[in-house]
Amino acid sequence: MTENYIKIPKTDKKPVATIKVPGSKSITQRALVTASLSCGISVLLNPLVSEDTLLLAEALDNLGIIIEKLENKWIINGRNGNILPYNKELYMGNNGTGIRFLCSIASLGSGKYILTGTKRMEERPVKPLLDALNQLGIEAKSIKKNDCPPVEIVTHGLKGGRCSLSAKLSSQYLSSLMLVAPCADEEMTIDIIGELTSKPYINITTGVMKAFGIDITEEEKKISIPLGHYRATEYPIEGDASGASYFFALAAITGGTIKISNIPEFSLQGDAHFADILKVMGCTVTKGKDGVTVTGNDVLKGIDIDMSNWPDIVPTLAVVAAFSHGTTRITNVPHLRIKETDRLKAVATELAKTGVNVKELDDGLVIEGLQSKNLTGATIETYDDHRIAMAFSLAGLKIPDITIENPGCVVKSFPNYWDVFFDVIK
């Protein structure tokens, strides 16, 4: 997708389709790390091939990990936690997960490592992770002294031991430390300060680590990670639940039926819960060994929901809410303001352009569904955020003359999104 904009055709059809979505971005990035730190050769089956995962793979390659990218599988020659020196910048674009993971991975090496990204990345906080690494004997700092990347890591290896970490802003700080802990010199214990946001992502981390041979001990406000060696393995990556959300939402607002065959009934991903949220709003949901199916309803209803565990699907839910009866109140997601863009502000701004009655809260959104009888077309700014582009493509199915700017930003997580989208609605 190279065009600067794309127009979405309004439709009265009720699409019926069975599709596959790309591999999970969250699982792919975690499995890339565990495989790279393993002893031996691992195979990742059906990994996500996207901007974010390729940036992380390139950084790992620069640190000495050999990754062979074949069709539908990546072969990774792990170095058992041994990270090579690197005297150039490690560029991570706007891959927030990747740069946070890389901070801890670099701490296993020797010498100085510089981690950089886009201008937006320089606004995304990383201080809690740097503070924890400093407690563990690493010299970690924000080069511009604004608590954000670019980051400098000076290390002679990760000693391990005990540290305290605030994970209120992002669970990625905790996942980052957990992933490298088995390779430290001493067993690591992480004391969690305050609230832990997005707990389902920690469950993904523990699940991937367990598949590679490391079991975590979780207690209230404390996680202990044993020393050990990741075991090289063949690891299948399930479909991306965040990516699936757009097609489940498509079914919801059109009254169609969409089945996604590579989202398992018992998914490792918290965002798979989106189907259950749609069920509460009035959809019919079927889960089985062959995937998850959502059938829409002509009379969706608004809900009041705490989305702290599923922040990435808030833009999708917000668009569905606009076509539901009654008020939807989305709360407890202030951390959406430090994503690829300020997603609360972006969603509120773009919905308002179309005439939707929406109120932006400090920690969420209030959306009055179907209050405006004559919603109008608009040019949707995506803020270079893949999730804004994909969520608002759905609005165009119900509102005439919706144009999405910079549609190519979907390469971050779902490179063939537009092909799949237009194939489903044709």
N, C-alpha and C positions, 0 to 999 in steps of 0.2 A: 504494500500500500504506500504509494509515493505521492498521492494527491494531497493538496493542502486542506481539502474538506471533502465530506461525503454527505449526500442527501439520503435521508431515510424515508422510504415510502410508507405512508399510512395504509393500513390494511384492515379489512373486516374479516379476514380469513381466521380460521382456528387451526393453526398448523399442527400436524401430527408427524413426529419424527423420532427416530432412534439415532443417537449420535455418541461419539466419543469426544472427550475433551483432552487437551494435552496433560502430561503428567503434572503432579502437584509441584508448585514452585517451592513451597515450604519443605516438603519432603526431599525433593531433589537437592536443595542446597545443604541440608543436614547430612544426607547420605554422601554427598560429595566430600564433605569434611571427614566423616567417619571412615570412608573408604581410603581417603588420602592419608589418614593417620594410622591405618591398619598395617599389619605385617603380611604382605602378599598381594595377590591380584584379586580385585573385586570387580563385579559386573553389575552395573545399574541398568535394569530393564525398563524401557519406556520413560527415560528421564525427560524432563521439560527442556527443550532447546529454545531458549529465549535470551533476550538481552541480559537479564540479571544472572541467569545460570552460566552463560558464556563468560561474563565478566569475572565471576568467581572462579570458574575453571581456568581462565587465563592467569589470574593471580596465583592460583595454586601451581600452575605450570612454571611460573616464574620462581616459585619457591622449591622447585625440584620434583614436583609430582608429575609423572608421565600419564597423560589422559588420552586415550585413543577413542575418538568419537565416530562410531559406526551408526548405521541406520537402526533406530529403535534400541540402541544400547551403547553405553559408555564403558570402556575397560580402563580401570584405574590401578596403577602400580603403586601401592602404598609404601611409605617410607618409615613406617613404625614410629611416627612422631618426630622424625628428624627433618628439620626445616633448614634449607640452605640460606646463606646470606643473599641479600639482593640490594644493590646500591643505586637502583632507580626507583621512581615513584610507582606504587601499586595503585592503579586507577580503577575505581569501582563505580563510576557513573553516579546514578542516583539509587544504587542498590543498598538500601539501608541495612537489610539483613546481612548482606555480604560483607560490608565494611565492618560491622560489629563483630561478625564471626572472625574476620581477618585480624582484628586487633589481638584477639586471644591466640590465634594460630601463629602470628608473628612472634608472640612472646615465647614460643617454644624454640625459636631460632637463636642466632648469635649476631650481635651487632645492632645497627640502626636500620629501622624500616619506616618508610614514609607512606602513609595511606591517604589518597586524595579522591575527590569526586567532583560532581557538578556544583554549580553555584547553589542550587537548592540543597545539596548534601551539606554544604557549609552552614546550613541553618538547622540541621537535624541533630539534636543533642546526643552526646555520647559520654558525658561526664561521669555518670554513675559507674559505667564499665571501667573507665580509666582510673577512677578512685579505687575500685576493687583490685585492679591489676597492680597499682602502686602498693597496696597492702600486701601483695604477694611477691614483692621484691622487684617488680618491673618498673622501669622509668617510662611512664606513659603520660603524654600531654597533648593538649590541643595547641597546635602551632600558632594559631591566631588568638589564643587565650580567650575564646568565646564559648568554650565547652563543647565545641562541634568540630568536625573534620575541617581541614586536614589534621591528621594525627601523626605524632612521632612516637615510635616504640623503640626503646633501647633496652636490650636484654642480653643476658648470658644464660638463658634457659629459664624455665618456669619452675620455681622451687615448690610451689604448692603450699599447703597448710590451711589456715583459716582466714576468711575475709567476710566482710559485711557488704551487702549490696542492696541498693534501692532499685526495685524493678517496677515502680509505679508508672514511669513513663513508657517503658517497653519491656516486654518479656524477653526480647532478643538479647539483652545484657546477660540475663541468667543463662539462657541457652548457650551463649558464646562461651561462658566459663565452663559450663557442664561438658561441652563437647571436647575441650582440650584437657580437662582435669585428669583423665586416666594416664596421660603422658607426662604429668608433672613428676618431680622428684619425690614428693611426699603426697600422701592422701589429702584430698581437698574437702573442706567443709565450707559451705556457703550459708551464712546467716542472712535471712531475708528481712530487710527493714521495711515496715509498713505494708501497704497493699501490693499484691502481685496482680498485675493486669494481664489479660489475655492468657489465662491459665491453660486453655486447650493447646496453645503452641508449645508449652512446656511438655505436655503429654506427647506431642509429636516428637520432641527431642528425646524423651526417655524411651519412646517406642523404637526410634531408629537406633539409638545406642544399644538397646537390648538386642536388636537383630544382629548387631555387630559384636555381641559378646560382653557388653558391660551393663550390669544391673545397678540401678540407683536406689539409695535409701532416702525416702522422703518422710520428713516429720513436720510438725507444725512450725513454720518459719525457718526450717533448716533442711538443707539437702547435702548428703554426703555421697561422694563419688570415689569408689575404690581405685587404687592403682591397678594397672593391667594393660593388656595389649588388645586393641580392637582386632577382631577376627575377620579376615577377609572373607567375603561372602558374595553370593549372587542375590541381588535385592530387587524385587519388583516394585515399581513406584505406581501407586494408584492415581487415578485421574484427579485433576485439580478441583477441589470442591468450591473454591472461590470462583473459578472460571465456570463451573457448572451452574452457579447461582444465576447467571444472566439468562440461561436457557430455561431454568425452572421458573424464573420471573416472567419470561416471555410467555410460557404456558399459562401462568397465573392471570396475566392481564388480557390475554387474547381468548381465553377459554379453550386453548388447545391442549394437546397432550405431548409432553416431551419425556423421553426415556434416555437416561445417560448410562450407558452400559459399563463404564469403567469407574463408577463410584460404587464402592462396596457397601453392602447393607450395614456393616459395622466398620465405618471408616475411622481411620486414625485422625482425621482432620475435624476440628471443631466446626468449621464452616459448612460441613455437611448437614449441620443442624438447620440450615436455611429451609430445607424441605419441610421440617417440622414446624417452623414458624409459618410457612405458607399454609400448612394444614390448619393451624389455629385461625388463620385469616379466611379460611373457607375452601381451600383447595383439597383435592383428593390425592393422597400420596401412597404409593406402593413401593415397598423395599423388598429386595430378594437377592439371591446369589447372582442373578444376571443384571443387576443394576437397580437404579432408583427412578421411579416414574412419577411425574407431577401432572395432574390435569386441573386446568383452571376452572374458575367459577364466575358466572356473570355478576354475582353479588359478593364481592370481597368485603371484608370488614376491617376497620382500623383496629390497632392494638396499642397497648402501653407496654413497652419492653425495655429492659436493661440489656444493652448490647455490648457490655464490656468484654465479654468473652469472644465476640465475633465482630470486631470493628471493621474488617475488610468488606463485609457484606452490607454495611450501613448504606452506601450509595444505592445499591440495588434495592434494598428494602424501601428506601425513601421514594424511589420512583414507583414501586408497586403501591405504596401508601397513597400516592397522588391519585390513583385510580380505584381506591377503595372507599367504602362508605364510612363516614365518621372520621374521628380524629385518631391519628397515630402519633404517639409520643415516644421518641427514641432518646434514651438517657445513658449516662455514665460512660461516655466515650470521648473525654477531653483529649485523649492521646491521638485522636484523628487529626488534630491540628498540626502534628509534627510528622505526618506521612509525606508522600511525594508532593502534596500540596496541603493546605489547610482544608481538609475535605468537608468539614462542617460548613465553613463559609462558602466553599465552591458549590456544594450541593444546594444550599439555600439560595445562592445567587442565581444559579442556572434554572432551578425550578421556578423562581419568581419571574424570570424572563418570560415564561410560558403562561403566566397568570395563575399558577398554583399558589394558594394561600399557605405560606410557610414561615415559621418563626425560628430563628437561630438562637439556641441556648448556649450557655457557657460550655455545657457538656453534652449537647445533643441537638435535636430538632423536634419541632412540633409541626405536623403536616395535616391540614384540613382537606381530606380527600373529597374529590368531586364537588367542591364548593363553587368552583368557577365553571359555568356551563359552556363558555366559549373560550377554551384554552387556545392560545395562539402559537403559531410557529415562531422559531427563534434560531439564531446561530449560537450553538453551544460552545463555549470556550472550555477546553479540556485541561488547561493548566499543565500540559505535558504529563498528565496523570491517566494511566491506562484504565483505572477503575471508573473515573468520571466519563471517559469516552464510551466504555461498554455499557455502563448503567443508563446513560442518556440515549443510547441507540434504541432502547426499549420504549422510551417516551415517544419516539418518532413513529412507532407503530400505532399510536392512539391519537397523536396530535399532528395535524398536517404541517408540512413545510419545516421540519426539523433538520438542521444542518449541523454536522459534527465537524469542528475544526481539528486539524492535526490528528486525523484518525490513525496515523502510523504509530502513535505512542503505545498502541496495544502490544507492540513487539516485546515490551518489558515482561509480559507474562503469558500472552496468548497470541503468538504471531499470526496465526491463520484465522483469527476471530471473524473478520469480515467475510471470508469465504464461507465459513460455517454458518454465520448469521444469515446471509442472503440465500444460502442453499435451503435453510429451514423455512424461511418465509416466502419462498418463490411460489 
